[in-house]
């Protein structure tokens, strides 16, 4: 991936010193602009704990039991 990037950077910004840095900066700016829209759409609550409190009240297992179950599920997924 590095070679095609270097080649394109030098073709666009000439073979002068700093062309790769300029291309990298432009690529990062473009990437940030693309994901900035996604990040603006996400609304983070003021108190995240309060926002999720009570969501698992229907679950009859303790937190420790849920942790053990999650570990078993992860182990199964990594074995296959």
PDB file with SEQRES, HELIX, SHEET and CRYST1 records, atoms N, CA, C and O in Angstrom:
SEQRES   1 A   80  UNK UNK UNK UNK UNK UNK UNK UNK UNK UNK UNK UNK UNK          
SEQRES   2 A   80  UNK UNK UNK UNK UNK UNK UNK UNK UNK UNK UNK UNK UNK          
SEQRES   3 A   80  UNK UNK UNK UNK UNK UNK UNK UNK UNK UNK UNK UNK UNK          
SEQRES   4 A   80  UNK UNK UNK UNK UNK UNK UNK UNK UNK UNK UNK UNK UNK          
SEQRES   5 A   80  UNK UNK UNK UNK UNK UNK UNK UNK UNK UNK UNK UNK UNK          
SEQRES   6 A   80  UNK UNK UNK UNK UNK UNK UNK UNK UNK UNK UNK UNK UNK          
SEQRES   7 A   80  UNK UNK                                                      
HELIX    1 AA1 UNK A    2  UNK A   13  1                                  12    
HELIX    2 AA2 UNK A   19  UNK A   41  1                                  23    
HELIX    3 AA3 UNK A   48  UNK A   52  1                                   5    
HELIX    4 AA4 UNK A   63  UNK A   79  1                                  17    
CRYST1    1.000    1.000    1.000  90.00  90.00  90.00 P 1           1          
ATOM      1  N   UNK A   1       0.824  -1.179   0.000  1.00  0.00           N  
ATOM      2  CA  UNK A   1       0.000   0.000   0.000  1.00  0.00           C  
ATOM      3  C   UNK A   1       0.878   1.256   0.000  1.00  0.00           C  
ATOM      4  O   UNK A   1       0.476   2.307  -0.499  1.00  0.00           O  
ATOM      5  N   UNK A   2       2.067   1.131   0.560  1.00  0.00           N  
ATOM      6  CA  UNK A   2       2.945   2.297   0.653  1.00  0.00           C  
ATOM      7  C   UNK A   2       3.436   2.747  -0.723  1.00  0.00           C  
ATOM      8  O   UNK A   2       3.439   3.942  -1.019  1.00  0.00           O  
ATOM      9  N   UNK A   3       3.846   1.809  -1.552  1.00  0.00           N  
ATOM     10  CA  UNK A   3       4.399   2.174  -2.875  1.00  0.00           C  
ATOM     11  C   UNK A   3       3.387   2.885  -3.762  1.00  0.00           C  
ATOM     12  O   UNK A   3       3.711   3.922  -4.340  1.00  0.00           O  
ATOM     13  N   UNK A   4       2.161   2.354  -3.888  1.00  0.00           N  
ATOM     14  CA  UNK A   4       1.186   3.078  -4.715  1.00  0.00           C  
ATOM     15  C   UNK A   4       0.876   4.471  -4.156  1.00  0.00           C  
ATOM     16  O   UNK A   4       0.661   5.419  -4.911  1.00  0.00           O  
ATOM     17  N   UNK A   5       0.857   4.582  -2.817  1.00  0.00           N  
ATOM     18  CA  UNK A   5       0.596   5.885  -2.198  1.00  0.00           C  
ATOM     19  C   UNK A   5       1.723   6.865  -2.527  1.00  0.00           C  
ATOM     20  O   UNK A   5       1.465   8.005  -2.912  1.00  0.00           O  
ATOM     21  N   UNK A   6       2.956   6.423  -2.374  1.00  0.00           N  
ATOM     22  CA  UNK A   6       4.104   7.287  -2.687  1.00  0.00           C  
ATOM     23  C   UNK A   6       4.078   7.716  -4.157  1.00  0.00           C  
ATOM     24  O   UNK A   6       4.307   8.883  -4.475  1.00  0.00           O  
ATOM     25  N   UNK A   7       3.798   6.768  -5.042  1.00  0.00           N  
ATOM     26  CA  UNK A   7       3.778   7.074  -6.468  1.00  0.00           C  
ATOM     27  C   UNK A   7       2.696   8.107  -6.783  1.00  0.00           C  
ATOM     28  O   UNK A   7       2.947   9.082  -7.491  1.00  0.00           O  
ATOM     29  N   UNK A   8       1.500   7.887  -6.257  1.00  0.00           N  
ATOM     30  CA  UNK A   8       0.400   8.822  -6.496  1.00  0.00           C  
ATOM     31  C   UNK A   8       0.694  10.190  -5.891  1.00  0.00           C  
ATOM     32  O   UNK A   8       0.407  11.218  -6.505  1.00  0.00           O  
ATOM     33  N   UNK A   9       1.260  10.203  -4.698  1.00  0.00           N  
ATOM     34  CA  UNK A   9       1.586  11.476  -4.040  1.00  0.00           C  
ATOM     35  C   UNK A   9       2.581  12.276  -4.874  1.00  0.00           C  
ATOM     36  O   UNK A   9       2.440  13.491  -5.016  1.00  0.00           O  
ATOM     37  N   UNK A  10       3.558  11.616  -5.409  1.00  0.00           N  
ATOM     38  CA  UNK A  10       4.575  12.320  -6.205  1.00  0.00           C  
ATOM     39  C   UNK A  10       4.027  12.764  -7.555  1.00  0.00           C  
ATOM     40  O   UNK A  10       4.444  13.793  -8.087  1.00  0.00           O  
ATOM     41  N   UNK A  11       3.100  11.996  -8.110  1.00  0.00           N  
ATOM     42  CA  UNK A  11       2.498  12.417  -9.372  1.00  0.00           C  
ATOM     43  C   UNK A  11       1.581  13.624  -9.171  1.00  0.00           C  
ATOM     44  O   UNK A  11       1.519  14.506 -10.028  1.00  0.00           O  
ATOM     45  N   UNK A  12       0.881  13.666  -8.057  1.00  0.00           N  
ATOM     46  CA  UNK A  12      -0.047  14.772  -7.806  1.00  0.00           C  
ATOM     47  C   UNK A  12       0.689  16.016  -7.305  1.00  0.00           C  
ATOM     48  O   UNK A  12       0.426  17.119  -7.782  1.00  0.00           O  
ATOM     49  N   UNK A  13       1.600  15.851  -6.356  1.00  0.00           N  
ATOM     50  CA  UNK A  13       2.265  16.984  -5.711  1.00  0.00           C  
ATOM     51  C   UNK A  13       3.690  17.210  -6.221  1.00  0.00           C  
ATOM     52  O   UNK A  13       4.449  17.952  -5.597  1.00  0.00           O  
ATOM     53  N   UNK A  14       4.054  16.613  -7.293  1.00  0.00           N  
ATOM     54  CA  UNK A  14       5.388  16.681  -7.909  1.00  0.00           C  
ATOM     55  C   UNK A  14       6.378  15.868  -7.089  1.00  0.00           C  
ATOM     56  O   UNK A  14       6.045  15.349  -6.024  1.00  0.00           O  
ATOM     57  N   UNK A  15       7.553  15.768  -7.581  1.00  0.00           N  
ATOM     58  CA  UNK A  15       8.585  14.967  -6.920  1.00  0.00           C  
ATOM     59  C   UNK A  15       9.387  15.811  -5.934  1.00  0.00           C  
ATOM     60  O   UNK A  15      10.508  15.452  -5.575  1.00  0.00           O  
ATOM     61  N   UNK A  16       8.830  16.902  -5.508  1.00  0.00           N  
ATOM     62  CA  UNK A  16       9.508  17.800  -4.572  1.00  0.00           C  
ATOM     63  C   UNK A  16       9.427  17.249  -3.154  1.00  0.00           C  
ATOM     64  O   UNK A  16       8.633  16.358  -2.851  1.00  0.00           O  
ATOM     65  N   UNK A  17      10.255  17.796  -2.318  1.00  0.00           N  
ATOM     66  CA  UNK A  17      10.285  17.402  -0.912  1.00  0.00           C  
ATOM     67  C   UNK A  17       8.948  17.776  -0.254  1.00  0.00           C  
ATOM     68  O   UNK A  17       8.428  18.870  -0.477  1.00  0.00           O  
ATOM     69  N   UNK A  18       8.409  16.884   0.539  1.00  0.00           N  
ATOM     70  CA  UNK A  18       7.175  17.150   1.273  1.00  0.00           C  
ATOM     71  C   UNK A  18       5.912  16.703   0.555  1.00  0.00           C  
ATOM     72  O   UNK A  18       4.814  16.863   1.088  1.00  0.00           O  
ATOM     73  N   UNK A  19       6.043  16.150  -0.633  1.00  0.00           N  
ATOM     74  CA  UNK A  19       4.846  15.741  -1.381  1.00  0.00           C  
ATOM     75  C   UNK A  19       4.101  14.604  -0.676  1.00  0.00           C  
ATOM     76  O   UNK A  19       2.870  14.575  -0.682  1.00  0.00           O  
ATOM     77  N   UNK A  20       4.825  13.684  -0.080  1.00  0.00           N  
ATOM     78  CA  UNK A  20       4.188  12.568   0.622  1.00  0.00           C  
ATOM     79  C   UNK A  20       3.467  13.068   1.868  1.00  0.00           C  
ATOM     80  O   UNK A  20       2.379  12.592   2.195  1.00  0.00           O  
ATOM     81  N   UNK A  21       4.073  14.026   2.559  1.00  0.00           N  
ATOM     82  CA  UNK A  21       3.426  14.604   3.745  1.00  0.00           C  
ATOM     83  C   UNK A  21       2.138  15.321   3.367  1.00  0.00           C  
ATOM     84  O   UNK A  21       1.129  15.201   4.062  1.00  0.00           O  
ATOM     85  N   UNK A  22       2.171  16.070   2.261  1.00  0.00           N  
ATOM     86  CA  UNK A  22       0.967  16.772   1.808  1.00  0.00           C  
ATOM     87  C   UNK A  22      -0.124  15.782   1.450  1.00  0.00           C  
ATOM     88  O   UNK A  22      -1.286  15.979   1.805  1.00  0.00           O  
ATOM     89  N   UNK A  23       0.242  14.718   0.748  1.00  0.00           N  
ATOM     90  CA  UNK A  23      -0.743  13.709   0.361  1.00  0.00           C  
ATOM     91  C   UNK A  23      -1.327  13.023   1.596  1.00  0.00           C  
ATOM     92  O   UNK A  23      -2.533  12.784   1.658  1.00  0.00           O  
ATOM     93  N   UNK A  24      -0.491  12.709   2.569  1.00  0.00           N  
ATOM     94  CA  UNK A  24      -0.964  12.070   3.803  1.00  0.00           C  
ATOM     95  C   UNK A  24      -1.916  12.995   4.550  1.00  0.00           C  
ATOM     96  O   UNK A  24      -2.950  12.553   5.051  1.00  0.00           O  
ATOM     97  N   UNK A  25      -1.574  14.259   4.623  1.00  0.00           N  
ATOM     98  CA  UNK A  25      -2.431  15.238   5.293  1.00  0.00           C  
ATOM     99  C   UNK A  25      -3.787  15.329   4.600  1.00  0.00           C  
ATOM    100  O   UNK A  25      -4.827  15.348   5.259  1.00  0.00           O  
ATOM    101  N   UNK A  26      -3.772  15.385   3.262  1.00  0.00           N  
ATOM    102  CA  UNK A  26      -5.028  15.443   2.514  1.00  0.00           C  
ATOM    103  C   UNK A  26      -5.868  14.188   2.722  1.00  0.00           C  
ATOM    104  O   UNK A  26      -7.088  14.266   2.863  1.00  0.00           O  
ATOM    105  N   UNK A  27      -5.213  13.038   2.740  1.00  0.00           N  
ATOM    106  CA  UNK A  27      -5.933  11.776   2.948  1.00  0.00           C  
ATOM    107  C   UNK A  27      -6.584  11.733   4.328  1.00  0.00           C  
ATOM    108  O   UNK A  27      -7.724  11.289   4.469  1.00  0.00           O  
ATOM    109  N   UNK A  28      -5.863  12.191   5.333  1.00  0.00           N  
ATOM    110  CA  UNK A  28      -6.414  12.199   6.695  1.00  0.00           C  
ATOM    111  C   UNK A  28      -7.566  13.177   6.805  1.00  0.00           C  
ATOM    112  O   UNK A  28      -8.585  12.872   7.424  1.00  0.00           O  
ATOM    113  N   UNK A  29      -7.412  14.362   6.203  1.00  0.00           N  
ATOM    114  CA  UNK A  29      -8.501  15.348   6.226  1.00  0.00           C  
ATOM    115  C   UNK A  29      -9.757  14.798   5.568  1.00  0.00           C  
ATOM    116  O   UNK A  29     -10.860  14.953   6.092  1.00  0.00           O  
ATOM    117  N   UNK A  30      -9.585  14.149   4.409  1.00  0.00           N  
ATOM    118  CA  UNK A  30     -10.728  13.575   3.703  1.00  0.00           C  
ATOM    119  C   UNK A  30     -11.396  12.503   4.547  1.00  0.00           C  
ATOM    120  O   UNK A  30     -12.623  12.447   4.628  1.00  0.00           O  
ATOM    121  N   UNK A  31     -10.597  11.657   5.173  1.00  0.00           N  
ATOM    122  CA  UNK A  31     -11.141  10.594   6.015  1.00  0.00           C  
ATOM    123  C   UNK A  31     -11.923  11.182   7.195  1.00  0.00           C  
ATOM    124  O   UNK A  31     -13.014  10.713   7.520  1.00  0.00           O  
ATOM    125  N   UNK A  32     -11.358  12.207   7.826  1.00  0.00           N  
ATOM    126  CA  UNK A  32     -12.035  12.842   8.965  1.00  0.00           C  
ATOM    127  C   UNK A  32     -13.349  13.486   8.542  1.00  0.00           C  
ATOM    128  O   UNK A  32     -14.350  13.375   9.249  1.00  0.00           O  
ATOM    129  N   UNK A  33     -13.351  14.149   7.406  1.00  0.00           N  
ATOM    130  CA  UNK A  33     -14.584  14.770   6.922  1.00  0.00           C  
ATOM    131  C   UNK A  33     -15.655  13.718   6.653  1.00  0.00           C  
ATOM    132  O   UNK A  33     -16.837  13.951   6.910  1.00  0.00           O  
ATOM    133  N   UNK A  34     -15.249  12.574   6.142  1.00  0.00           N  
ATOM    134  CA  UNK A  34     -16.193  11.504   5.847  1.00  0.00           C  
ATOM    135  C   UNK A  34     -16.839  10.974   7.124  1.00  0.00           C  
ATOM    136  O   UNK A  34     -18.044  10.724   7.151  1.00  0.00           O  
ATOM    137  N   UNK A  35     -16.052  10.803   8.173  1.00  0.00           N  
ATOM    138  CA  UNK A  35     -16.571  10.235   9.408  1.00  0.00           C  
ATOM    139  C   UNK A  35     -17.096  11.278  10.375  1.00  0.00           C  
ATOM    140  O   UNK A  35     -17.752  10.933  11.358  1.00  0.00           O  
ATOM    141  N   UNK A  36     -16.822  12.533  10.118  1.00  0.00           N  
ATOM    142  CA  UNK A  36     -17.340  13.604  10.971  1.00  0.00           C  
ATOM    143  C   UNK A  36     -18.858  13.622  10.915  1.00  0.00           C  
ATOM    144  O   UNK A  36     -19.513  13.872  11.926  1.00  0.00           O  
ATOM    145  N   UNK A  37     -19.419  13.362   9.747  1.00  0.00           N  
ATOM    146  CA  UNK A  37     -20.868  13.324   9.589  1.00  0.00           C  
ATOM    147  C   UNK A  37     -21.459  12.215  10.445  1.00  0.00           C  
ATOM    148  O   UNK A  37     -22.489  12.413  11.090  1.00  0.00           O  
ATOM    149  N   UNK A  38     -20.827  11.063  10.458  1.00  0.00           N  
ATOM    150  CA  UNK A  38     -21.308   9.934  11.251  1.00  0.00           C  
ATOM    151  C   UNK A  38     -21.225  10.270  12.738  1.00  0.00           C  
ATOM    152  O   UNK A  38     -22.148   9.977  13.498  1.00  0.00           O  
ATOM    153  N   UNK A  39     -20.120  10.883  13.146  1.00  0.00           N  
ATOM    154  CA  UNK A  39     -19.938  11.192  14.564  1.00  0.00           C  
ATOM    155  C   UNK A  39     -20.920  12.253  15.045  1.00  0.00           C  
ATOM    156  O   UNK A  39     -21.330  12.226  16.206  1.00  0.00           O  
ATOM    157  N   UNK A  40     -21.303  13.177  14.185  1.00  0.00           N  
ATOM    158  CA  UNK A  40     -22.256  14.213  14.580  1.00  0.00           C  
ATOM    159  C   UNK A  40     -23.641  13.632  14.804  1.00  0.00           C  
ATOM    160  O   UNK A  40     -24.416  14.170  15.594  1.00  0.00           O  
ATOM    161  N   UNK A  41     -23.966  12.533  14.116  1.00  0.00           N  
ATOM    162  CA  UNK A  41     -25.278  11.925  14.236  1.00  0.00           C  
ATOM    163  C   UNK A  41     -25.446  11.160  15.540  1.00  0.00           C  
ATOM    164  O   UNK A  41     -26.574  10.918  15.970  1.00  0.00           O  
ATOM    165  N   UNK A  42     -24.336  10.773  16.179  1.00  0.00           N  
ATOM    166  CA  UNK A  42     -24.388  10.019  17.423  1.00  0.00           C  
ATOM    167  C   UNK A  42     -24.593  10.989  18.574  1.00  0.00           C  
ATOM    168  O   UNK A  42     -23.809  11.917  18.775  1.00  0.00           O  
ATOM    169  N   UNK A  43     -25.656  10.757  19.319  1.00  0.00           N  
ATOM    170  CA  UNK A  43     -25.945  11.619  20.462  1.00  0.00           C  
ATOM    171  C   UNK A  43     -25.494  10.910  21.742  1.00  0.00           C  
ATOM    172  O   UNK A  43     -26.014   9.849  22.087  1.00  0.00           O  
ATOM    173  N   UNK A  44     -24.545  11.493  22.427  1.00  0.00           N  
ATOM    174  CA  UNK A  44     -24.025  10.912  23.663  1.00  0.00           C  
ATOM    175  C   UNK A  44     -24.794  11.531  24.828  1.00  0.00           C  
ATOM    176  O   UNK A  44     -24.810  12.752  24.985  1.00  0.00           O  
ATOM    177  N   UNK A  45     -25.426  10.697  25.636  1.00  0.00           N  
ATOM    178  CA  UNK A  45     -26.182  11.233  26.767  1.00  0.00           C  
ATOM    179  C   UNK A  45     -25.262  11.873  27.805  1.00  0.00           C  
ATOM    180  O   UNK A  45     -24.087  11.522  27.913  1.00  0.00           O  
ATOM    181  N   UNK A  46     -25.805  12.794  28.546  1.00  0.00           N  
ATOM    182  CA  UNK A  46     -25.011  13.486  29.571  1.00  0.00           C  
ATOM    183  C   UNK A  46     -24.539  12.510  30.641  1.00  0.00           C  
ATOM    184  O   UNK A  46     -23.391  12.572  31.083  1.00  0.00           O  
ATOM    185  N   UNK A  47     -25.424  11.613  31.056  1.00  0.00           N  
ATOM    186  CA  UNK A  47     -25.071  10.592  32.050  1.00  0.00           C  
ATOM    187  C   UNK A  47     -25.333   9.218  31.432  1.00  0.00           C  
ATOM    188  O   UNK A  47     -26.456   8.718  31.502  1.00  0.00           O  
ATOM    189  N   UNK A  48     -24.305   8.595  30.822  1.00  0.00           N  
ATOM    190  CA  UNK A  48     -24.517   7.318  30.135  1.00  0.00           C  
ATOM    191  C   UNK A  48     -25.011   6.201  31.052  1.00  0.00           C  
ATOM    192  O   UNK A  48     -25.789   5.348  30.625  1.00  0.00           O  
ATOM    193  N   UNK A  49     -24.573   6.201  32.284  1.00  0.00           N  
ATOM    194  CA  UNK A  49     -25.002   5.151  33.223  1.00  0.00           C  
ATOM    195  C   UNK A  49     -26.498   5.269  33.475  1.00  0.00           C  
ATOM    196  O   UNK A  49     -27.215   4.268  33.487  1.00  0.00           O  
ATOM    197  N   UNK A  50     -26.961   6.484  33.673  1.00  0.00           N  
ATOM    198  CA  UNK A  50     -28.388   6.709  33.907  1.00  0.00           C  
ATOM    199  C   UNK A  50     -29.205   6.301  32.680  1.00  0.00           C  
ATOM    200  O   UNK A  50     -30.325   5.807  32.810  1.00  0.00           O  
ATOM    201  N   UNK A  51     -28.647   6.508  31.506  1.00  0.00           N  
ATOM    202  CA  UNK A  51     -29.359   6.194  30.267  1.00  0.00           C  
ATOM    203  C   UNK A  51     -29.587   4.697  30.104  1.00  0.00           C  
ATOM    204  O   UNK A  51     -30.599   4.295  29.530  1.00  0.00           O  
ATOM    205  N   UNK A  52     -28.675   3.859  30.594  1.00  0.00           N  
ATOM    206  CA  UNK A  52     -28.831   2.413  30.414  1.00  0.00           C  
ATOM    207  C   UNK A  52     -29.355   1.704  31.654  1.00  0.00           C  
ATOM    208  O   UNK A  52     -29.631   0.505  31.614  1.00  0.00           O  
ATOM    209  N   UNK A  53     -29.492   2.430  32.749  1.00  0.00           N  
ATOM    210  CA  UNK A  53     -29.964   1.818  33.993  1.00  0.00           C  
ATOM    211  C   UNK A  53     -31.342   1.190  33.788  1.00  0.00           C  
ATOM    212  O   UNK A  53     -32.247   1.827  33.248  1.00  0.00           O  
ATOM    213  N   UNK A  54     -31.491  -0.025  34.209  1.00  0.00           N  
ATOM    214  CA  UNK A  54     -32.761  -0.720  34.139  1.00  0.00           C  
ATOM    215  C   UNK A  54     -32.987  -1.498  32.854  1.00  0.00           C  
ATOM    216  O   UNK A  54     -34.005  -2.179  32.729  1.00  0.00           O  
ATOM    217  N   UNK A  55     -32.072  -1.422  31.895  1.00  0.00           N  
ATOM    218  CA  UNK A  55     -32.277  -2.104  30.620  1.00  0.00           C  
ATOM    219  C   UNK A  55     -32.190  -3.623  30.754  1.00  0.00           C  
ATOM    220  O   UNK A  55     -32.774  -4.346  29.947  1.00  0.00           O  
ATOM    221  N   UNK A  56     -31.479  -4.108  31.747  1.00  0.00           N  
ATOM    222  CA  UNK A  56     -31.325  -5.555  31.925  1.00  0.00           C  
ATOM    223  C   UNK A  56     -32.094  -6.079  33.142  1.00  0.00           C  
ATOM    224  O   UNK A  56     -31.776  -7.150  33.658  1.00  0.00           O  
ATOM    225  N   UNK A  57     -33.091  -5.340  33.596  1.00  0.00           N  
ATOM    226  CA  UNK A  57     -33.796  -5.769  34.806  1.00  0.00           C  
ATOM    227  C   UNK A  57     -34.575  -7.062  34.594  1.00  0.00           C  
ATOM    228  O   UNK A  57     -34.910  -7.741  35.566  1.00  0.00           O  
ATOM    229  N   UNK A  58     -34.871  -7.417  33.346  1.00  0.00           N  
ATOM    230  CA  UNK A  58     -35.585  -8.661  33.065  1.00  0.00           C  
ATOM    231  C   UNK A  58     -34.667  -9.882  33.098  1.00  0.00           C  
ATOM    232  O   UNK A  58     -35.156 -11.012  33.112  1.00  0.00           O  
ATOM    233  N   UNK A  59     -33.352  -9.680  33.111  1.00  0.00           N  
ATOM    234  CA  UNK A  59     -32.396 -10.782  33.131  1.00  0.00           C  
ATOM    235  C   UNK A  59     -32.277 -11.297  34.561  1.00  0.00           C  
ATOM    236  O   UNK A  59     -32.095 -10.524  35.501  1.00  0.00           O  
ATOM    237  N   UNK A  60     -32.382 -12.601  34.705  1.00  0.00           N  
ATOM    238  CA  UNK A  60     -32.382 -13.201  36.046  1.00  0.00           C  
ATOM    239  C   UNK A  60     -31.013 -13.718  36.469  1.00  0.00           C  
ATOM    240  O   UNK A  60     -30.922 -14.474  37.436  1.00  0.00           O  
ATOM    241  N   UNK A  61     -29.949 -13.333  35.776  1.00  0.00           N  
ATOM    242  CA  UNK A  61     -28.602 -13.771  36.123  1.00  0.00           C  
ATOM    243  C   UNK A  61     -27.845 -12.609  36.757  1.00  0.00           C  
ATOM    244  O   UNK A  61     -28.132 -11.441  36.498  1.00  0.00           O  
ATOM    245  N   UNK A  62     -26.869 -12.962  37.595  1.00  0.00           N  
ATOM    246  CA  UNK A  62     -26.050 -11.921  38.219  1.00  0.00           C  
ATOM    247  C   UNK A  62     -25.015 -11.418  37.209  1.00  0.00           C  
ATOM    248  O   UNK A  62     -24.806 -12.031  36.162  1.00  0.00           O  
ATOM    249  N   UNK A  63     -24.385 -10.317  37.532  1.00  0.00           N  
ATOM    250  CA  UNK A  63     -23.350  -9.762  36.671  1.00  0.00           C  
ATOM    251  C   UNK A  63     -22.197 -10.727  36.468  1.00  0.00           C  
ATOM    252  O   UNK A  63     -21.646 -10.821  35.372  1.00  0.00           O  
ATOM    253  N   UNK A  64     -21.832 -11.446  37.522  1.00  0.00           N  
ATOM    254  CA  UNK A  64     -20.734 -12.410  37.432  1.00  0.00           C  
ATOM    255  C   UNK A  64     -21.127 -13.562  36.508  1.00  0.00           C  
ATOM    256  O   UNK A  64     -20.316 -14.015  35.700  1.00  0.00           O  
ATOM    257  N   UNK A  65     -22.361 -14.035  36.623  1.00  0.00           N  
ATOM    258  CA  UNK A  65     -22.824 -15.108  35.744  1.00  0.00           C  
ATOM    259  C   UNK A  65     -22.816 -14.661  34.283  1.00  0.00           C  
ATOM    260  O   UNK A  65     -22.445 -15.434  33.399  1.00  0.00           O  
ATOM    261  N   UNK A  66     -23.219 -13.433  34.030  1.00  0.00           N  
ATOM    262  CA  UNK A  66     -23.207 -12.904  32.665  1.00  0.00           C  
ATOM    263  C   UNK A  66     -21.782 -12.792  32.127  1.00  0.00           C  
ATOM    264  O   UNK A  66     -21.539 -13.055  30.949  1.00  0.00           O  
ATOM    265  N   UNK A  67     -20.845 -12.404  32.983  1.00  0.00           N  
ATOM    266  CA  UNK A  67     -19.444 -12.318  32.563  1.00  0.00           C  
ATOM    267  C   UNK A  67     -18.905 -13.693  32.177  1.00  0.00           C  
ATOM    268  O   UNK A  67     -18.213 -13.834  31.169  1.00  0.00           O  
ATOM    269  N   UNK A  68     -19.226 -14.704  32.983  1.00  0.00           N  
ATOM    270  CA  UNK A  68     -18.772 -16.066  32.696  1.00  0.00           C  
ATOM    271  C   UNK A  68     -19.390 -16.576  31.392  1.00  0.00           C  
ATOM    272  O   UNK A  68     -18.720 -17.227  30.591  1.00  0.00           O  
ATOM    273  N   UNK A  69     -20.659 -16.278  31.192  1.00  0.00           N  
ATOM    274  CA  UNK A  69     -21.332 -16.699  29.959  1.00  0.00           C  
ATOM    275  C   UNK A  69     -20.707 -16.005  28.746  1.00  0.00           C  
ATOM    276  O   UNK A  69     -20.503 -16.638  27.710  1.00  0.00           O  
ATOM    277  N   UNK A  70     -20.407 -14.728  28.863  1.00  0.00           N  
ATOM    278  CA  UNK A  70     -19.776 -13.988  27.765  1.00  0.00           C  
ATOM    279  C   UNK A  70     -18.404 -14.584  27.444  1.00  0.00           C  
ATOM    280  O   UNK A  70     -18.030 -14.695  26.277  1.00  0.00           O  
ATOM    281  N   UNK A  71     -17.661 -14.965  28.476  1.00  0.00           N  
ATOM    282  CA  UNK A  71     -16.347 -15.579  28.261  1.00  0.00           C  
ATOM    283  C   UNK A  71     -16.483 -16.896  27.517  1.00  0.00           C  
ATOM    284  O   UNK A  71     -15.718 -17.167  26.591  1.00  0.00           O  
ATOM    285  N   UNK A  72     -17.452 -17.719  27.914  1.00  0.00           N  
ATOM    286  CA  UNK A  72     -17.667 -19.000  27.227  1.00  0.00           C  
ATOM    287  C   UNK A  72     -18.039 -18.780  25.756  1.00  0.00           C  
ATOM    288  O   UNK A  72     -17.584 -19.525  24.888  1.00  0.00           O  
ATOM    289  N   UNK A  73     -18.847 -17.784  25.476  1.00  0.00           N  
ATOM    290  CA  UNK A  73     -19.237 -17.484  24.093  1.00  0.00           C  
ATOM    291  C   UNK A  73     -18.022 -17.044  23.283  1.00  0.00           C  
ATOM    292  O   UNK A  73     -17.848 -17.479  22.145  1.00  0.00           O  
ATOM    293  N   UNK A  74     -17.180 -16.185  23.859  1.00  0.00           N  
ATOM    294  CA  UNK A  74     -15.977 -15.732  23.143  1.00  0.00           C  
ATOM    295  C   UNK A  74     -15.030 -16.890  22.864  1.00  0.00           C  
ATOM    296  O   UNK A  74     -14.429 -16.960  21.792  1.00  0.00           O  
ATOM    297  N   UNK A  75     -14.895 -17.797  23.824  1.00  0.00           N  
ATOM    298  CA  UNK A  75     -14.014 -18.953  23.637  1.00  0.00           C  
ATOM    299  C   UNK A  75     -14.534 -19.826  22.504  1.00  0.00           C  
ATOM    300  O   UNK A  75     -13.753 -20.283  21.670  1.00  0.00           O  
ATOM    301  N   UNK A  76     -15.846 -20.064  22.463  1.00  0.00           N  
ATOM    302  CA  UNK A  76     -16.426 -20.866  21.396  1.00  0.00           C  
ATOM    303  C   UNK A  76     -16.177 -20.229  20.038  1.00  0.00           C  
ATOM    304  O   UNK A  76     -15.855 -20.931  19.079  1.00  0.00           O  
ATOM    305  N   UNK A  77     -16.319 -18.917  19.941  1.00  0.00           N  
ATOM    306  CA  UNK A  77     -16.137 -18.219  18.667  1.00  0.00           C  
ATOM    307  C   UNK A  77     -14.691 -18.267  18.187  1.00  0.00           C  
ATOM    308  O   UNK A  77     -14.445 -18.296  16.982  1.00  0.00           O  
ATOM    309  N   UNK A  78     -13.738 -18.275  19.106  1.00  0.00           N  
ATOM    310  CA  UNK A  78     -12.337 -18.298  18.699  1.00  0.00           C  
ATOM    311  C   UNK A  78     -11.865 -19.697  18.318  1.00  0.00           C  
ATOM    312  O   UNK A  78     -10.858 -19.834  17.625  1.00  0.00           O  
ATOM    313  N   UNK A  79     -12.553 -20.710  18.746  1.00  0.00           N  
ATOM    314  CA  UNK A  79     -12.158 -22.094  18.440  1.00  0.00           C  
ATOM    315  C   UNK A  79     -12.526 -22.474  17.009  1.00  0.00           C  
ATOM    316  O   UNK A  79     -11.925 -23.390  16.448  1.00  0.00           O  
ATOM    317  N   UNK A  80     -13.483 -21.805  16.418  1.00  0.00           N  
ATOM    318  CA  UNK A  80     -13.946 -22.202  15.086  1.00  0.00           C  
ATOM    319  C   UNK A  80     -13.452 -21.283  14.038  1.00  0.00           C  
ATOM    320  O   UNK A  80     -13.750 -21.474  12.859  1.00  0.00           O  
TER     321      UNK A  80                                                      
END                                                                             
